[in-house]
Amino acid sequence: MEIVGAYEAKTHLSKLLERVTKGERITITKHGVPVAVLQPVDQEKNIDTKAVIMELRRFRKKNKLSGLSIREMIDEGRK
């Protein structure tokens, strides 16, 4: 894994991203301290947004608030 400084990362971001698409991992440091890692996206963790929205809609149809508003629930939680 290569290590690059924040300034270099900012200056050469497009080149670094190209390398990441080829499978490399690159650590970005600020004053020598690691602060971020550029790495390829894990496709197994890639979430199907439409499926999540549909699941939330199904959940909302099954679970009602019984007349409570979100504001009332927030206020109740603050007591």
SEVO-375728 format. One line per field, with one value per atom (N, C-alpha, C): chain; y, x, z; residue number from 1. Coordinates in Angstrom, 1 decimal, decimal comma, always signed. Last residue first. Layout:
<fikes>
unit	c(A  ...)
py	c(Y  ...)
px	c(X  ...)
pz	c(Z  ...)
pos	c(NUM  ...)
</fikes>
This chain:
<fikes>
unit	c(A  A  A  A  A  A  A  A  A  A  A  A  A  A  A  A  A  A  A  A  A  A  A  A  A  A  A  A  A  A  A  A  A  A  A  A  A  A  A  A  A  A  A  A  A  A  A  A  A  A  A  A  A  A  A  A  A  A  A  A  A  A  A  A  A  A  A  A  A  A  A  A  A  A  A  A  A  A  A  A  A  A  A  A  A  A  A  A  A  A  A  A  A  A  A  A  A  A  A  A  A  A  A  A  A  A  A  A  A  A  A  A  A  A  A  A  A  A  A  A  A  A  A  A  A  A  A  A  A  A  A  A  A  A  A  A  A  A  A  A  A  A  A  A  A  A  A  A  A  A  A  A  A  A  A  A  A  A  A  A  A  A  A  A  A  A  A  A  A  A  A  A  A  A  A  A  A  A  A  A  A  A  A  A  A  A  A  A  A  A  A  A  A  A  A  A  A  A  A  A  A  A  A  A  A  A  A  A  A  A  A  A  A  A  A  A  A  A  A  A  A  A  A  A  A  A  A  A  A  A  A  A  A  A  A  A  A)
py	c(+13,7  +13,7  +12,9  +13,3  +14,3  +14,3  +11,6  +11,1  +12,0  +13,4  +12,3  +11,7  +14,9  +15,5  +14,5  +12,9  +13,6  +14,2  +12,4  +11,3  +11,9  +14,8  +14,3  +13,2  +15,0  +16,0  +15,5  +12,9  +12,8  +13,8  +12,2  +12,9  +12,7  +9,5  +10,3  +11,0  +7,8  +9,2  +10,1  +5,4  +5,5  +7,0  +4,9  +5,7  +5,9  +1,5  +2,8  +3,5  -0,7  -0,1  +1,3  -1,5  -2,4  -1,8  +0,7  +0,2  -0,7  +0,8  +1,9  +1,5  -1,5  -1,4  -0,3  -0,8  -2,0  -1,9  +1,3  +1,5  +0,4  -0,1  +1,0  +1,3  -1,6  -2,3  -1,3  +0,3  -0,5  -1,2  +1,3  +2,2  +1,4  -1,0  -0,4  +0,5  -1,2  -2,3  -1,8  +1,2  +1,0  -0,1  +0,7  +1,8  +1,6  -1,9  -1,6  -0,6  -1,4  -1,6  -1,1  -3,1  -2,1  -2,4  -5,0  -4,1  -3,0  -6,3  -7,1  -6,2  -4,5  -4,7  -5,5  -2,2  -3,6  -3,8  +0,1  -0,2  -1,7  +0,4  +0,1  -0,2  +3,2  +1,8  +1,5  +5,4  +5,3  +3,8  +6,3  +5,3  +5,3  +8,9  +8,3  +7,2  +9,6  +10,2  +9,6  +9,1  +8,6  +9,1  +11,7  +10,9  +10,4  +13,5  +12,2  +11,2  +15,6  +15,8  +14,5  +13,3  +14,8  +15,0  +10,8  +11,3  +12,8  +8,2  +9,6  +10,1  +5,1  +5,8  +7,3  +3,2  +4,3  +5,0  +0,2  +0,9  +2,0  -0,9  -0,4  +0,2  -1,6  -2,4  -2,0  +0,2  -1,0  -1,9  +2,3  +1,4  +0,2  +3,3  +2,6  +1,8  +4,6  +3,5  +2,7  +6,6  +5,7  +4,4  +8,0  +7,3  +6,3  +9,1  +8,2  +7,4  +10,8  +9,7  +8,7  +12,6  +11,8  +10,6  +13,8  +12,9  +12,0  +15,3  +14,2  +13,2  +17,2  +17,6  +16,5  +15,8  +16,8  +17,1  +14,2  +13,5  +14,5  +16,1  +15,3  +14,7  +17,0  +17,9  +17,2  +14,7  +15,3  +16,2  +12,2  +13,3  +13,9  +8,6  +9,9  +11,0  +5,3  +6,4  +7,7  +2,1  +3,4  +4,4  -1,2  +0,0  +1,2)
px	c(-37,8  -38,2  -37,4  -37,2  -36,3  -36,7  -39,0  -37,7  -36,8  -41,1  -41,3  -39,9  -40,2  -40,4  -40,5  -40,2  -38,9  -39,1  -42,9  -42,0  -40,6  -43,9  -44,3  -43,4  -42,6  -42,3  -42,7  -43,9  -42,5  -42,1  -47,1  -46,3  -44,8  -49,4  -48,3  -47,5  -51,2  -51,6  -50,5  -49,8  -51,0  -51,3  -47,9  -47,5  -48,7  -47,6  -48,2  -47,8  -46,2  -46,0  -46,5  -46,7  -47,0  -47,0  -45,9  -47,3  -47,7  -43,2  -44,1  -45,5  -42,2  -42,1  -43,1  -42,5  -43,3  -43,3  -40,7  -42,1  -43,0  -38,3  -38,8  -40,2  -38,2  -38,3  -38,8  -37,9  -39,1  -39,3  -35,4  -36,5  -37,8  -33,8  -33,9  -35,1  -34,1  -34,6  -34,7  -32,8  -34,3  -34,8  -30,1  -30,9  -32,4  -28,3  -29,3  -30,3  -25,0  -26,4  -27,3  -22,1  -22,8  -24,3  -20,7  -21,3  -22,1  -19,6  -20,5  -21,3  -17,8  -19,1  -20,1  -16,1  -16,4  -17,7  -14,2  -15,4  -15,6  -10,6  -11,8  -13,0  -9,5  -9,5  -10,7  -7,7  -8,5  -8,4  -8,0  -7,5  -8,4  -6,8  -7,8  -7,1  -4,8  -6,1  -7,2  -1,6  -2,7  -4,1  +0,6  -0,4  -1,4  +2,2  +2,8  +1,8  +0,6  +1,7  +2,2  -1,6  -1,6  -0,5  -1,9  -1,5  -1,5  -3,6  -3,4  -3,0  -2,9  -3,1  -2,8  -4,4  -3,5  -3,9  -4,6  -5,0  -4,0  -5,5  -4,5  -5,2  -7,3  -7,2  -6,2  -7,8  -7,1  -6,8  -8,9  -9,8  -9,1  -6,6  -7,5  -8,5  -5,6  -4,8  -5,7  -7,5  -7,3  -6,5  -7,1  -8,3  -8,2  -4,6  -4,7  -6,0  -5,3  -4,3  -4,4  -7,0  -7,5  -6,6  -5,3  -6,4  -6,9  -2,9  -3,0  -4,1  -3,4  -2,9  -3,0  -4,3  -5,2  -4,7  -2,1  -3,3  -4,3  -0,2  +0,0  -1,3  -1,4  -1,2  -1,0  -1,4  -2,6  -2,4  +1,0  +0,6  -0,7  +0,7  +0,9  +0,4  +1,8  +1,4  +1,7  +0,6  +1,4  +0,9  +0,9  +0,0  +0,9)
pz	c(+27,6  +29,0  +29,9  +25,0  +25,8  +27,2  +23,9  +24,2  +25,0  +23,5  +24,5  +24,9  +21,4  +22,7  +23,8  +19,4  +19,8  +21,2  +19,3  +19,7  +20,1  +18,4  +19,7  +20,2  +15,9  +16,9  +18,3  +14,6  +14,8  +15,9  +16,1  +15,1  +15,5  +16,5  +17,0  +15,8  +15,3  +15,5  +16,1  +15,2  +16,0  +16,3  +13,4  +14,5  +15,5  +12,1  +12,1  +13,4  +10,0  +11,3  +11,3  +7,4  +8,5  +9,8  +5,9  +5,7  +6,9  +6,6  +7,0  +6,9  +5,4  +6,8  +7,3  +2,7  +3,2  +4,7  +2,6  +2,3  +2,8  +3,1  +4,0  +3,8  +0,7  +2,1  +3,1  -1,2  -1,2  +0,1  -0,4  -0,4  -0,4  -0,9  +0,4  +0,5  -3,7  -2,8  -1,4  -4,6  -4,8  -3,9  -3,8  -3,2  -3,4  -3,0  -4,1  -3,4  -2,0  -1,6  -2,8  -1,8  -2,6  -2,5  -0,7  +0,2  -0,5  -2,8  -2,0  -1,0  -3,9  -4,6  -3,7  -2,3  -2,1  -2,7  -4,2  -3,5  -3,5  -3,6  -4,4  -3,6  -1,5  -1,9  -2,8  +0,3  -0,9  -1,3  +3,6  +2,7  +1,5  +5,9  +5,0  +4,2  +7,6  +7,8  +7,0  +9,2  +8,3  +8,6  +9,5  +10,2  +9,3  +8,1  +8,5  +9,2  +7,6  +8,5  +9,0  +6,7  +6,9  +8,0  +4,1  +5,4  +5,5  +2,7  +2,6  +4,0  +1,1  +2,4  +2,2  -1,3  -1,1  +0,2  -3,1  -1,8  -1,6  -6,4  -5,4  -4,2  -8,4  -7,3  -6,2  -10,4  -10,8  -9,6  -9,1  -9,9  -10,4  -8,1  -7,2  -8,0  -10,3  -9,7  -8,8  -10,6  -11,7  -11,2  -8,3  -8,4  -9,6  -8,8  -7,7  -7,8  -10,9  -11,1  -10,0  -9,6  -10,7  -11,0  -7,6  -7,2  -8,4  -7,3  -8,3  -8,1  -5,4  -6,7  -7,8  -3,2  -3,8  -5,2  -2,8  -3,1  -3,7  -2,1  -3,3  -3,7  +0,3  -0,8  -2,1  +1,9  +1,5  +0,3  +0,8  +1,6  +1,1  +0,5  -0,1  +0,9  +0,4  +1,3  +0,6  -0,9  -1,0  +0,0  +0,0  +0,0  +0,0)
pos	c(79  79  79  78  78  78  77  77  77  76  76  76  75  75  75  74  74  74  73  73  73  72  72  72  71  71  71  70  70  70  69  69  69  68  68  68  67  67  67  66  66  66  65  65  65  64  64  64  63  63  63  62  62  62  61  61  61  60  60  60  59  59  59  58  58  58  57  57  57  56  56  56  55  55  55  54  54  54  53  53  53  52  52  52  51  51  51  50  50  50  49  49  49  48  48  48  47  47  47  46  46  46  45  45  45  44  44  44  43  43  43  42  42  42  41  41  41  40  40  40  39  39  39  38  38  38  37  37  37  36  36  36  35  35  35  34  34  34  33  33  33  32  32  32  31  31  31  30  30  30  29  29  29  28  28  28  27  27  27  26  26  26  25  25  25  24  24  24  23  23  23  22  22  22  21  21  21  20  20  20  19  19  19  18  18  18  17  17  17  16  16  16  15  15  15  14  14  14  13  13  13  12  12  12  11  11  11  10  10  10  9  9  9  8  8  8  7  7  7  6  6  6  5  5  5  4  4  4  3  3  3  2  2  2  1  1  1)
</fikes>
